[in-house]
């Protein structure tokens, strides 16, 4: 059965199912709602046909989209009713089947309407095997901004019928790239949706059968996890229905490029989970998130792009601030930020350090999140590592850098295994202390300057005359050393949340 969803913004979902005359909502307790989205030509309609095990959706053999509206297809998996929402392809130009901005708007309206009418069990992000680009991140950010952590998102990679030795090799080769792009998924499926024909090899049929089972398993797992009200991820790429029973706390790392943020992530995790670099070039191109457990507590640690002085490279500075805005918007409805760890190289206390501190502490967070200083690279410090703090605390104070606590550590094991172990104990104890519920000052939506800034800075900054606008620009120029022209651009970026089309 096929239905078409109205694309009128803000409207209720209208269907072409003439048998549905009793007005029941699209989401029933015995029905699993699955949204399929992705770029035009990614194989979304072919994926529908694979799941339905019949030719329900119209498909196209070229890269252009063939779906001009959201279509609904009903099928059954393990005797459970499943509704598949096949959406119009994203990232088509003005001459495509559906222009990109319209497709994004329709997708957002669909999600909001379904969430109001009972919910979504699963979202499938459909991509072709040869497409691992930043476009994937933009579309991922779009969908994440709409569903937050309330709906599991899985990655379905199509077009893998000829990959050897197996389809899963794609994931093994690209998992790190996906992580580097800042995307995390509740599961994945490497599949082929190619139609089987009389001249096709038996191997194609085997792979198609394997693909069907893999995708159906993701849907079945999402149904089970939604019944329990929780979902998460395990290492096999399938949805783990119990992994979200422990609420994690959010920790954000920031600091200058080369301060050792990624090494600190590994120190906290007790293993190498983040890429590091021995020289100064940036090894974190965009923020990344790492699940970490310390004792019985679960944390999500966010490693941000390294900051430099805006005068040295304004383009890089803009990129770092934009990435920070994306992260802050991402976290504002994910439970807030529980703690900032400000990574400091012992030789870099000065003007640039102060400006980076003010950017996060005053401008982005309005002094509402506790900041703890973590001084790194102290493996060769004469005497105890904490002696650095005793000697330099007043210097930080003179630079108006005020922190709630500190840790003097080394995040490099090298020739100092004893100091490395000591550092892990120090940082873990500090994290537990400052994220304890008795000390918690979590930053919650509606209680922070970033949200209020975006709510108040609705129009163009230039010539608008708002005192709030002037305050943001003034802080950026006086506190961060940014030119007035660039300050206006940065304030506008903060207003928009740093994410195109996310609101």
Buried (B, 14 or more C-beta within 10 A) or exposed (E): BBBBBBBEEEEEBEBEBEEEEEEEEBBEEEBBBBBBBBBBBBBBBBBBBBBBEEEBBBBBEEEBBBBBBBBBBBBEBEEEEBBBBBBBBBBBEEEBBBBBEBBBBBBBBBBEBBBEBBBBBBBBBBBBBEBBEEEBBBBBBBBBBBBEBEBBBBBBBBBBBEBEEEBBEBBEEBEEEBBBBBBBBBBBBBBBBBBBEEEEEEEBEEBBEBBBEBBBBBBBBBBBBBEEEBBBBBEEBBBBBEBBEEEBBBBBBBBBBBBBBBBBBBBBBEEEBBBBEEEEEBBBBBBBBBBBEBEEBBBBBBBBBBBBBBEEEBEBBBBBBBBBBBBBBBBBBBBBBBBBBBBBBBEBBEEBBBBBBBBBBBBBBBEBBBBBBBBBBBBEBEEEBBEBBEEBBEEBEEBEBEBBBBBBBBBBBEEBEEBBEBBBEBBBEBBBBBBEEEBEBBBBEEEBBBBEBBEBBEEEBEEEEEEBBEBBBBBBBEBBBBEEEBBBBBBBBBBBBBBEBBE
